[in-house]
Amino acid sequence: MDKLASAVDFAMKSPEVVNKLRPMGIEPVGGTRQSFNEFVNAERARLGTIVKSSGMKEN
């Protein structure tokens, strides 16, 4: 997993990938496995509150 994370981090910093993603409205961000896990957990907490308050249900 560390090897994969390192490759993704490297790709997110390459001009070729950056130039393809930015026009699609995607801001490429690299990082470590830990920083990715922290981001996902923070988004889960943030979006979980929104989902619960909206009454959305899983199908």
CORNOR-V32199 format. One record per pair of residues at least 12 apart in sequence whose C-alpha atoms are under 10 Angstrom apart, sorted by the first residue. I is the first residue (numbers start at 1). GAP is how many residues later the second one is. D is the distance in Angstrom with one decimal. If there is no record, write none. Layout:
BEGIN
i:I gap:GAP d:D
i:I gap:GAP d:D
END
This chain:
BEGIN
i:1 gap:32 d:8.0
i:2 gap:30 d:8.1
i:2 gap:31 d:7.0
i:4 gap:29 d:9.3
i:5 gap:25 d:8.6
i:5 gap:26 d:7.8
i:5 gap:27 d:6.4
i:5 gap:28 d:6.1
i:5 gap:29 d:9.8
i:5 gap:31 d:9.2
i:6 gap:24 d:8.7
i:6 gap:25 d:8.0
i:6 gap:26 d:7.2
i:6 gap:27 d:8.5
i:7 gap:23 d:9.5
i:8 gap:21 d:9.4
i:8 gap:22 d:6.9
i:8 gap:23 d:8.4
i:8 gap:24 d:9.3
i:9 gap:19 d:9.3
i:9 gap:20 d:7.5
i:9 gap:21 d:4.2
i:9 gap:22 d:5.6
i:9 gap:23 d:7.3
i:9 gap:24 d:9.5
i:10 gap:19 d:10.0
i:10 gap:20 d:7.2
i:10 gap:21 d:8.9
i:11 gap:17 d:9.0
i:11 gap:18 d:9.6
i:11 gap:19 d:8.0
i:12 gap:15 d:9.1
i:12 gap:16 d:5.4
i:12 gap:17 d:5.9
i:12 gap:18 d:5.4
i:12 gap:19 d:8.9
i:13 gap:15 d:7.4
i:13 gap:16 d:7.5
i:13 gap:17 d:6.8
i:13 gap:18 d:9.8
i:14 gap:14 d:9.5
END
